[in-house]
Amino acid sequence: MRLSTVDLQKRLNANKSKKMPLWLTMLIALLAGASFLFALAPYGFWPLAVVSPAILYTLLLPDMSGKRAFIIGEAYGTGLWCVGAFWLYTSIHDYGDTPAWLALIMIALMGLGMGLFHGFLALLFNRVVGKQPLSFAALWILQEWLKTWLFTGFPWLFIGYAFTEQYWISSLAPVAGVFAVSFVAVLLAASMVELLRRRGGYMIATAVLLVISTSLWLINPQWTKPKGTPDLSVSLIQGNIPQDLKWLTEYQVETLEIYAALTSTEWGRDIVLWPESSIPMFQDEAVGFINEMVKMANATNTTWVTGIPYKDEAAFDPSTDKYPPFYNSVIALGAEADGLYKKQRLVPFGEYIPFEGVLDILPNLAGSQDILSYSRGSDQQSPLRVRGHNLGAAVCYEVAYPDTTRKNAINTDFLLTISNDAWFGTSAGPLQHLQMVQMRALENGRWFMRATNTGVTAIIDHKGRIIERAPQFERTVLRGDIQARVGNTPFMRAGNYPILIIIALLLLLSYLGKRSTTRAGLGK
């Protein structure tokens, strides 16, 4: 039977009427994004890292306008960030003295802003490339990678982190980094949806990648090897200084006394490590205290490594500068120790005021960049020298950046990261942060020492496994041993280039395929 134009239009309109209401689609997308939190630490229900993107993929499959696709993606991303990064509320409200209602609005605006990444993912998936699992996974990795550098970067909530301790898939991390783990997980999610639609061909590519990752897990290749030197005894000091007191001038002496007391039983160990800014003043303001600690370290053949704000008077030119540059730094002192590391990746509005010069038009911020902002350390810094070894450093937030940590790990024997996660209280933030350190250890095949103010202080091996861990919110010392290792993982050699080249090719082929199909349809 031949349909008239009128009948055909009626059927098309009937099909459109069956489309799920936009508000319901947005709600499902919002909940799907929000649920991803429970795939990460401390919950660790990793199957949600497959289910969550699978729901978004399913919602984007029907024919729809670009506007509708964007809204669905934006809803998913908003749910992901408002719930997954809600730990920011603690620092904004509890320690930033922001009213609760305003803090919630700020979290919502952050979620909407970061949700744009998934909004544009959905738009491109709907309008530019073919709707299939490979293009969806490629676009997902593209938006994760963009979040490591665009607008200074906020590299959090990657799918791959949910699989940090699932070695049947995270064994890809030393080969191609966390983005490779994310790619396989998202591809698995979308392919399972296609399998339910009786289009199982996409599972072949997924199965091949899972066979490779599982084989790597079972074979357990040693990308790096022990250096052959004795393990080093380390003591990681957790001062548990309340955040609301940490930077008060009248509490500085007590802070130093707390760390000195905790360390008094640890002299004689190979390395004593203090957290980020554990000395809450510039080095030239704490000369007497530092000299006493160095004296004890030298007398007991101990290396002392500490976080400290560092004022670089040597780089100060009064004719051109208002103030000396200062850095969030790590310094190695005492026996067999040398070096200063200056943090490269700074927290916007926390460690520096962005848009330098532009904000001078606002009276309350005019000139504030010179006073409030830390300076960025060079990306060409030498490792610290500790006990005859090269030690790579990462300060707090910058350990979330895979490529920054990779570069800092080259030509090192082990790594450290120091942090002050007191800003985030009892939220999931510090535990998500620890999970990232585990992934960095796995990517680079290096042991990590992690000293924090309130936790989580830990020792992590080259496979990303937590060997020792201190309880949070306790004033304590974590003792253990670390192993020096040499050699480079494939990820250390090539960085993110292999996975980025792969996703670029997939997106190009998908674009050309969609274009060819569209032209063929028009030709009919």
URLINCOR-V321730 format. One record per residue. PHI is phi in whole degrees, -180 to 180 (NA if undefined). PSI is psi in degrees with one decimal (* if undefined). Layout:
phi->PHI psi->PSI
phi->PHI psi->PSI
This chain:
phi->NA psi->135.1
phi->-96 psi->130.8
phi->-88 psi->138.5
phi->-77 psi->165.7
phi->-60 psi->-38.1
phi->-66 psi->-44.7
phi->-63 psi->-41.0
phi->-63 psi->-41.7
phi->-65 psi->-38.0
phi->-62 psi->-41.6
phi->-66 psi->-39.5
phi->-63 psi->-41.7
phi->-66 psi->-35.6
phi->-66 psi->-40.3
phi->-64 psi->-40.2
phi->-64 psi->-35.8
phi->-67 psi->-20.8
phi->-82 psi->-7.3
phi->-64 psi->139.1
phi->-60 psi->137.2
phi->-56 psi->143.5
phi->-60 psi->-38.9
phi->-63 psi->-36.6
phi->-72 psi->-40.3
phi->-61 psi->-43.6
phi->-63 psi->-40.8
phi->-63 psi->-44.1
phi->-63 psi->-43.2
phi->-63 psi->-42.1
phi->-60 psi->-46.0
phi->-68 psi->-35.9
phi->-64 psi->-43.1
phi->-65 psi->-43.2
phi->-64 psi->-34.7
phi->-67 psi->-21.4
phi->-60 psi->-27.3
phi->-50 psi->-38.6
phi->-77 psi->-3.8
phi->-84 psi->-19.5
phi->-95 psi->173.3
phi->-63 psi->145.1
phi->-91 psi->3.3
phi->-82 psi->-48.9
phi->71 psi->22.8
phi->-86 psi->79.9
phi->-62 psi->-27.7
phi->-56 psi->-25.5
phi->-66 psi->-22.6
phi->-72 psi->-12.9
phi->-97 psi->-43.5
phi->-66 psi->-42.3
phi->-59 psi->-54.8
phi->-68 psi->-26.8
phi->-63 psi->-37.4
phi->-66 psi->-44.1
phi->-62 psi->-42.9
phi->-58 psi->-44.5
phi->-63 psi->-41.6
phi->-66 psi->-27.2
phi->-92 psi->-5.8
phi->-69 psi->-41.1
phi->-63 psi->158.0
phi->-64 psi->135.5
phi->-161 psi->167.7
phi->-75 psi->160.6
phi->-62 psi->-35.7
phi->-62 psi->-45.1
phi->-64 psi->-43.1
phi->-61 psi->-44.2
phi->-61 psi->-43.6
phi->-63 psi->-40.4
phi->-64 psi->-46.5
phi->-63 psi->-40.8
phi->-63 psi->-40.2
phi->-63 psi->-43.5
phi->-61 psi->-50.3
phi->-63 psi->-36.3
phi->-65 psi->-43.3
phi->-63 psi->-41.6
phi->-58 psi->-48.4
phi->-83 psi->-37.9
phi->-64 psi->-35.1
phi->-92 psi->-46.6
phi->-66 psi->-29.8
phi->-114 psi->27.4
phi->-66 psi->-14.2
phi->-59 psi->-20.6
phi->-63 psi->-24.7
phi->-58 psi->-38.2
phi->-61 psi->-46.2
phi->-71 psi->-35.7
phi->-72 psi->-45.6
phi->-88 psi->-54.7
phi->-70 psi->-41.7
phi->-108 psi->-16.0
phi->-96 psi->1.1
phi->55 psi->32.9
phi->-92 psi->133.9
phi->-54 psi->148.3
phi->-56 psi->-44.1
phi->-63 psi->-39.3
phi->-73 psi->-37.4
phi->-62 psi->-40.4
phi->-66 psi->-39.5
phi->-63 psi->-40.8
phi->-65 psi->-39.4
phi->-64 psi->-41.7
phi->-64 psi->-42.2
phi->-66 psi->-38.6
phi->-61 psi->-44.3
phi->-62 psi->-42.3
phi->-65 psi->-40.4
phi->-66 psi->-48.0
phi->-71 psi->-25.3
phi->-64 psi->-19.1
phi->-59 psi->-31.0
phi->-61 psi->-45.5
phi->-75 psi->-27.5
phi->-61 psi->-46.3
phi->-73 psi->-31.1
phi->-56 psi->-49.3
phi->-65 psi->-39.5
phi->-63 psi->-46.7
phi->-65 psi->-38.8
phi->-64 psi->-35.0
phi->-80 psi->-35.1
phi->-111 psi->-24.7
phi->-110 psi->-41.0
phi->-115 psi->169.7
phi->-71 psi->144.2
phi->-83 psi->86.9
phi->-150 psi->163.7
phi->-58 psi->-38.9
phi->-65 psi->-42.0
phi->-70 psi->-36.7
phi->-63 psi->-46.3
phi->-65 psi->-39.0
phi->-64 psi->-43.5
phi->-65 psi->-34.9
phi->-62 psi->-44.8
phi->-68 psi->-35.4
phi->-59 psi->-45.2
phi->-72 psi->-31.6
phi->-66 psi->-43.6
phi->-65 psi->-41.1
phi->-59 psi->-33.0
phi->-72 psi->-7.1
phi->-88 psi->-8.9
phi->-145 psi->-26.4
phi->-68 psi->131.2
phi->55 psi->44.1
phi->77 psi->-15.9
phi->91 psi->145.5
phi->-147 psi->75.8
phi->-83 psi->72.5
phi->-124 psi->162.9
phi->62 psi->39.4
phi->-78 psi->142.3
phi->-56 psi->-39.9
phi->-60 psi->-28.1
phi->-66 psi->-25.0
phi->-65 psi->-19.3
phi->-108 psi->17.8
phi->-54 psi->-42.1
phi->-103 psi->9.1
phi->-98 psi->86.0
phi->-71 psi->-13.2
phi->-67 psi->-13.6
phi->-127 psi->-35.0
phi->-74 psi->-5.4
phi->-65 psi->-11.6
phi->-77 psi->-16.5
phi->-59 psi->-46.5
phi->-68 psi->-14.7
phi->-87 psi->-48.1
phi->-141 psi->11.9
phi->86 psi->178.7
phi->-62 psi->-28.8
phi->-66 psi->-31.7
phi->-67 psi->-39.0
phi->-65 psi->-45.1
phi->-59 psi->-43.2
phi->-59 psi->-48.7
phi->-65 psi->-40.1
phi->-65 psi->-43.6
phi->-70 psi->-38.5
phi->-62 psi->-41.1
phi->-61 psi->-43.4
phi->-60 psi->-49.9
phi->-69 psi->-36.6
phi->-67 psi->-33.6
phi->-67 psi->-35.6
phi->-63 psi->-44.4
phi->-65 psi->-34.0
phi->-63 psi->-40.1
phi->-67 psi->-24.4
phi->-90 psi->9.8
phi->64 psi->37.2
phi->-125 psi->73.8
phi->-82 psi->-1.4
phi->-60 psi->-33.0
phi->-69 psi->-19.3
phi->-69 psi->-18.3
phi->-65 psi->-50.3
phi->-61 psi->-40.9
phi->-63 psi->-44.9
phi->-63 psi->-39.2
phi->-61 psi->-46.2
phi->-66 psi->-38.3
phi->-69 psi->-34.0
phi->-65 psi->-41.7
phi->-63 psi->-48.4
phi->-66 psi->-40.1
phi->-67 psi->-38.5
phi->-62 psi->-41.5
phi->-62 psi->-37.7
phi->-65 psi->-44.1
phi->-74 psi->-40.2
phi->-71 psi->-33.6
phi->56 psi->59.5
phi->-64 psi->141.3
phi->-94 psi->90.9
phi->-64 psi->-31.5
phi->-123 psi->165.1
phi->-135 psi->156.5
phi->-59 psi->142.8
phi->-69 psi->-22.1
phi->95 psi->7.5
phi->-101 psi->159.2
phi->-61 psi->145.9
phi->-60 psi->151.8
phi->-102 psi->135.5
phi->-82 psi->132.8
phi->-131 psi->149.3
phi->-128 psi->119.2
phi->-103 psi->122.1
phi->-96 psi->125.1
phi->-114 psi->101.3
phi->-77 psi->-24.2
phi->54 psi->49.5
phi->-83 psi->125.6
phi->-58 psi->136.4
phi->-63 psi->-34.0
phi->-75 psi->-8.4
phi->-110 psi->-18.6
phi->-53 psi->-43.9
phi->-101 psi->7.9
phi->-73 psi->131.4
phi->-57 psi->-40.4
phi->-72 psi->-10.9
phi->-103 psi->-2.9
phi->-61 psi->-46.7
phi->-63 psi->-42.9
phi->-63 psi->-38.6
phi->-59 psi->-46.8
phi->-63 psi->-38.6
phi->-65 psi->-38.1
phi->-62 psi->-47.4
phi->-68 psi->-37.7
phi->-64 psi->-40.7
phi->-67 psi->-43.8
phi->-63 psi->-31.6
phi->-85 psi->-16.3
phi->-59 psi->-28.7
phi->-91 psi->-2.5
phi->-106 psi->-6.9
phi->-64 psi->134.0
phi->111 psi->-17.3
phi->-74 psi->161.8
phi->-66 psi->-45.6
phi->-135 psi->132.6
phi->-115 psi->124.1
phi->-118 psi->126.2
phi->-104 psi->155.2
phi->-74 psi->-176.5
phi->-59 psi->130.8
phi->49 psi->34.8
phi->-66 psi->-26.0
phi->-94 psi->104.0
phi->-85 psi->46.9
phi->-162 psi->164.1
phi->-68 psi->156.0
phi->-61 psi->-32.3
phi->-76 psi->-11.4
phi->-94 psi->-8.5
phi->-125 psi->27.6
phi->-57 psi->-46.6
phi->-61 psi->-46.9
phi->-64 psi->-45.2
phi->-60 psi->-42.3
phi->-62 psi->-38.1
phi->-66 psi->-41.8
phi->-66 psi->-40.9
phi->-64 psi->-38.6
phi->-61 psi->-44.2
phi->-66 psi->-40.7
phi->-63 psi->-45.0
phi->-66 psi->-38.6
phi->-68 psi->-25.7
phi->-111 psi->10.1
phi->56 psi->47.6
phi->-117 psi->140.4
phi->-91 psi->129.4
phi->-113 psi->121.5
phi->-120 psi->129.2
phi->-143 psi->152.1
phi->-84 psi->138.1
phi->-159 psi->139.9
phi->-67 psi->129.8
phi->-117 psi->123.2
phi->-99 psi->122.0
phi->-96 psi->84.2
phi->-65 psi->-29.9
phi->-65 psi->-26.1
phi->-95 psi->8.0
phi->-92 psi->123.9
phi->-118 psi->104.2
phi->-59 psi->-23.1
phi->-75 psi->-21.6
phi->-123 psi->-20.5
phi->-114 psi->144.1
phi->-82 psi->-35.1
phi->-141 psi->155.3
phi->-67 psi->148.2
phi->-67 psi->142.9
phi->-133 psi->153.5
phi->-132 psi->151.1
phi->-85 psi->111.7
phi->-133 psi->169.9
phi->-126 psi->133.1
phi->-128 psi->139.7
phi->-106 psi->125.9
phi->-137 psi->169.8
phi->91 psi->-151.2
phi->-70 psi->133.2
phi->50 psi->48.2
phi->-140 psi->142.5
phi->-164 psi->142.7
phi->129 psi->154.2
phi->-138 psi->126.5
phi->-111 psi->132.6
phi->-111 psi->126.0
phi->-57 psi->134.4
phi->-94 psi->-41.5
phi->-101 psi->110.2
phi->-101 psi->154.2
phi->-86 psi->120.2
phi->-58 psi->133.8
phi->69 psi->-13.5
phi->-95 psi->-42.9
phi->-117 psi->-12.5
phi->-158 psi->157.9
phi->-96 psi->115.8
phi->-71 psi->172.0
phi->58 psi->48.5
phi->-53 psi->131.8
phi->91 psi->-43.1
phi->-64 psi->-40.1
phi->-76 psi->-1.0
phi->-65 psi->-16.7
phi->-71 psi->-16.7
phi->-93 psi->121.5
phi->-54 psi->-40.0
phi->-74 psi->-14.7
phi->-115 psi->0.1
phi->-60 psi->121.0
phi->77 psi->0.1
phi->-69 psi->-23.2
phi->-58 psi->-38.3
phi->-68 psi->-29.5
phi->-94 psi->-40.8
phi->-93 psi->-17.8
phi->-95 psi->130.3
phi->-68 psi->157.8
phi->-93 psi->154.1
phi->-84 psi->137.2
phi->-76 psi->156.8
phi->-67 psi->151.8
phi->-89 psi->11.2
phi->-121 psi->38.9
phi->-84 psi->148.6
phi->-79 psi->150.0
phi->-64 psi->159.4
phi->-70 psi->149.6
phi->-105 psi->119.4
phi->-139 psi->117.9
phi->54 psi->36.0
phi->81 psi->10.8
phi->-121 psi->158.7
phi->-92 psi->129.3
phi->-119 psi->119.0
phi->-88 psi->144.6
phi->-123 psi->151.1
phi->-144 psi->129.8
phi->-102 psi->115.0
phi->51 psi->-116.1
phi->-57 psi->-30.2
phi->-72 psi->-13.5
phi->-70 psi->-13.3
phi->-74 psi->-13.4
phi->-93 psi->108.3
phi->-58 psi->-43.5
phi->-74 psi->-35.4
phi->-62 psi->-46.6
phi->-65 psi->-38.1
phi->-59 psi->-47.0
phi->-65 psi->-38.3
phi->-69 psi->-21.4
phi->-85 psi->-18.5
phi->-64 psi->134.7
phi->64 psi->29.5
phi->-117 psi->165.4
phi->-107 psi->-25.4
phi->-161 psi->174.8
phi->-131 psi->157.0
phi->-133 psi->153.2
phi->-139 psi->135.8
phi->-119 psi->148.9
phi->-155 psi->163.3
phi->-131 psi->87.0
phi->-89 psi->14.0
phi->-60 psi->-24.3
phi->-56 psi->-23.7
phi->-113 psi->9.3
phi->54 psi->-136.1
phi->-93 psi->14.3
phi->-73 psi->-179.8
phi->-77 psi->-12.7
phi->-51 psi->-52.9
phi->-61 psi->-33.0
phi->-77 psi->-34.8
phi->-63 psi->-39.5
phi->-62 psi->-44.3
phi->-60 psi->-40.7
phi->-61 psi->-36.8
phi->-65 psi->-39.3
phi->-63 psi->-39.8
phi->-59 psi->-42.5
phi->-66 psi->-39.4
phi->-63 psi->-38.8
phi->-63 psi->-42.9
phi->-66 psi->-43.5
phi->-61 psi->-38.4
phi->-104 psi->-1.8
phi->60 psi->38.3
phi->-130 psi->147.2
phi->-73 psi->147.7
phi->-122 psi->134.5
phi->-100 psi->130.7
phi->-127 psi->109.0
phi->-108 psi->128.5
phi->-131 psi->163.3
phi->-71 psi->-49.5
phi->-119 psi->-0.5
phi->114 psi->155.0
phi->-101 psi->117.0
phi->-84 psi->132.8
phi->-158 psi->160.6
phi->-116 psi->126.7
phi->-124 psi->135.6
phi->-88 psi->-177.4
phi->-72 psi->-8.2
phi->-101 psi->8.1
phi->81 psi->11.9
phi->-89 psi->137.2
phi->-78 psi->115.7
phi->-88 psi->-45.4
phi->-136 psi->148.3
phi->-151 psi->132.6
phi->-91 psi->150.2
phi->-67 psi->147.8
phi->-73 psi->154.7
phi->59 psi->33.9
phi->-129 psi->143.9
phi->-84 psi->108.1
phi->-155 psi->175.0
phi->-125 psi->131.2
phi->-104 psi->119.7
phi->-108 psi->147.4
phi->-177 psi->-171.4
phi->-126 psi->147.1
phi->-126 psi->153.7
phi->-110 psi->133.0
phi->-83 psi->136.5
phi->-133 psi->151.8
phi->-127 psi->165.3
phi->101 psi->165.0
phi->-121 psi->136.5
phi->-73 psi->161.0
phi->-55 psi->-37.1
phi->-63 psi->-38.7
phi->-64 psi->-33.8
phi->-76 psi->-44.5
phi->-108 psi->-14.6
phi->64 psi->-144.0
phi->-87 psi->-2.2
phi->-57 psi->-45.3
phi->-58 psi->-47.8
phi->-69 psi->-34.0
phi->-68 psi->-37.7
phi->-66 psi->-41.3
phi->-62 psi->-46.9
phi->-70 psi->-31.7
phi->-64 psi->-43.1
phi->-65 psi->-41.6
phi->-63 psi->-42.3
phi->-68 psi->-38.4
phi->-64 psi->-47.2
phi->-64 psi->-39.3
phi->-67 psi->-38.8
phi->-63 psi->-46.6
phi->-65 psi->-38.6
phi->-65 psi->-42.7
phi->-65 psi->-41.9
phi->-63 psi->-41.5
phi->-65 psi->-42.4
phi->-64 psi->-41.3
phi->-63 psi->-43.0
phi->-65 psi->-40.7
phi->-63 psi->-39.1
phi->-66 psi->-38.8
phi->-68 psi->-32.6
phi->-67 psi->-26.6
phi->-72 psi->*
